[in-house]
Structures are given as C-alpha cells and as structure tokens.
C-alpha cells in the first residue's frame, strides 16, 4: 500500500496541512459551511472582508450566472470588525484548521484600525489584505498603483506580527510590478487574483443585470488569466503566491502549483457545491498518489518552459 502524499505547505510562518483554502467572500464566516463540510479538510479558510463598521454592501441584484462563471457585486457587505470578534471568533477558534481573516477599508486608516483590532484577537493565523475589490468605490486604488500598494502594506506590516498576505487584482498592465512593490514593503505572501471587472446586460429591459452595473467576474472563465498572473508573479518575487481563479478540481489546483503557487483558494465552486473545497483537497491527494508525487511541495514552480530549440517549426 502506497504511503499518503505529504500535502503540507508553508506560507511564511503559516503552516498548512494542505494547500487548499476557502476563498474570502465565498465561505461566509466559516460557520455557514460548517454544517455541510468538515472544515479540517481544508488547509485553512479565509473569511469575508472586514471593515471598521458594519457595511450593507451594494444594491441588489448582486450576483448573476455567466458563461463558465459568475458576476458578483456584493460590495463587501460585512458585520464589522467588532461584531466579528464578539460573535464570530468563538466559533472560529474551535476550528481545526488555519484561520486567515480578510481586511478591508477605504483610506489607509481604516485598514490600520481593522488590522490593529485583529492583531489583538487570539486565534487568527494570518491577515489577507483586500486591496483589490472591483465592487466598491476606490476598491482598486491600492492594487493598481505600485507606490500606494507599497505604502498600504508597509503601514500594516509595521503594526502586526501576523503574516500579511496582499491580495492583488488582474486589472492592471503589469501585475508583477505591483507584486514586487508589496514584497518590498514587507508582505509575507501574495494572493492572486481577485475578480476581473465585468458586466452583463438584460437585453429585454436594456438594463444592467447587476444593481451596481458592473461586478467581479469569477469562476472557470478566469482560470487562464489567473494562472498566467500567478506564473508572472512567482517568477518575479521570492515570497509565496496563493493562486485564485476558477479552481473546480484537484487537477486545477495542480496547474496553479506547477505555475508557481504554493497554495490555492477555492471560491466560486463553493456556490456550486458547498463541499467543493474538501473535494479539491482529496482529488489533489489522489492525483499526487497516482503520479508518485510524495510531497506536494515538489510541484511548486515545476513548470517546464520549452526552449526555442525544443519547439518544432512546421512549414505553412
């Protein structure tokens, strides 16, 4: 009988039993999905974004199915950091998996407030900084400007001992430039990618499908964009990269790992099937066992890029 593959990975000081995380905004605060799936099957979960005060989010409709994906314009609806610490953390502290809390805000001061409050809260393993939400006013400001991205991460790095993970947008000309900026500012890891800005139109009413007009596109439709971003980022920084975008199976996760990701997040799949994340982790383990991969870490960044000499030239 073959030994089970070692799925453990490290994101800086954060140790994960496997590289599969539940993505922010798709898994609530954990308890919502705890009735359907064993949370210990994940390497960790990432909570909904938290802001200093409760936030109602955008007007409905706020989600719509698209070809091979979905649009959402939730707009960072959340209970606020104080209610999170008071009402959500007692449940989350009991989880047998890593807890990453997603931090949001408007100006830098709001990110600082949430970060300081969470840094004093027992049971949190890392912070993911949502500097790339396309569904709120100014939500992309920090992740589209290298200088501002670095300033935000630097401000948060200076006030917390928790690992800081910068979540970046694909809606830029050069995501590698932003990645280098946040690495230089002290980020322990980079999550990529957040959703792409998208839109759908109801041709019967000639109105946008979403109440906020545009939203974030996610799901299998964006997987090739996400893998390309992960590959570009991983080739330009030394910190770990967490791949996000259209992961629906264990083989999808393998693609991201080979392209340079150290871990992955499962998002839209959770809306299709609440147990998707656990299934991805099991399928990843099965794929490694069938492929005689003894440690998932050997897959990370193992992409083989052919040289020009290896590419056959066929006459037209």
Secondary structure, DSSP 8 states (H G I E B T S, - for coil): -----B--EEETTEEESSSEEE-TTSSTTSHHHHTTS-GGGSSEEE---B-SS-B--S-S--EEEETTEEEE-----B--HHHIIIIIHHHHTT-SSEEEEEE--SSHHHHHHHHHHHHTSTT--EEEEE---TTSTTTTTTTS-HHHHHHHHHHHHTT--SEEEEE--S-SS-HHHHHHHHHHTT-SEEEE---EEEE-EETTTTEESSTTSEEEEESGGGHHHHHHHHHHHHTT-SSEEEEES---SHHHHHHHHHHT-SEEEE-THHHH-TTHHHHHHHHHHHHHHHTT-SBGGGGTT------GGGS-----
